[in-house]
Amino acid sequence: MEKKVSIAGLVLQAIAVAMLVVVLVRPAGLAGGFGAQTAGWVTNFSALQLDIPTIQPTDIPGLNIEHKGIGQALEIRNASSTPVFSVSGAGAVSYVSSSLCNTCIKYTGATAATTATPVFRIDNAADANNLVSIEKDATPVVVVGNAGAMTLANGLTISSGGMSITAGGAVVGGKLVHTCVYYETAGNANLTVAASCYVVNQANAVDLALQTTNAVTGTVLYITSIGAGTTVITDTNLLSHDGNALSLGAGDAAIFVFNGTKWAAIVEATLE
């Protein structure tokens, strides 16, 4: 027997479906995505709000986007219609910061979280690609490799094998080696320490007064004299074993440590 459906029944079914949609997807305000806002409307609501039932099973997402195209699965644009956040169909997330934001990305961990619960976690299953790459104008400045080794643009690399320093074009690993600065002066001078190692090459005797400008407590300084002239480290800002100036002839060297006030000579090596 052919079943007949009345027009009234269809209308009632349509109304029921519309009411269900309103309950699950509530476009409060309607201004954001459905037209211009009218004076007198409530403005402190979202243009689109999803209410997820408390009995929602864990295997059913509150929002499911099944994307089968080649475009973005989700895209958020600013007032100039420029994409600022997107998720590709493969799940890649892209974020474009704005010069207007102070802290553009912020993660706030729960105060009750345990020490074993990280605020941010990267689980990389690949074999070759890096975990993190922080870049300045497309040039990496901080890179964390797949095995956890961290490399900084200033030449510092930290890995399971220890720490290595790349400075002045020389790769240093496993040993503490300093890139020395060759120093020459026409006469007596104040040496403002801007490097950890100086090689003084003087044909004639010269007095050098070590300066404390920008010196940090614990800083180590190496000075080697290779010229025919004697390099005299004056007693200005110097703490020597006898309280006097320190003379370095050709091939002599000394090591100093800044104690917060003066450069303390802890090693004096002379060729005699």
Buried (B, 14 or more C-beta within 10 A) or exposed (E): EEEEEEEEEEEEEEEEEEEEEEEEEBBBBBBEEEEEBEEEEEEEBEEBEEEEEEEEEEEEEEEEEEBEEEEBBEEEEEEEEEEBBBBBBEEEEEEEEEEEEEEEEEEEEEEEEEEEEEEEEEEEEEEEEBBEEEEEEEEBEBBBBEEEBBBBBEBEBBBEEEEBBBBEEEEBEEEEEBBBEEBEBEEEBBBEBEBBBBBBBBEEBBBBBBBBEEBEEEBEBBBBBBBEBBBBBBBBBBBBEEEEBBBBBBEBBBBBBBEEEBBBBEEBEEEE
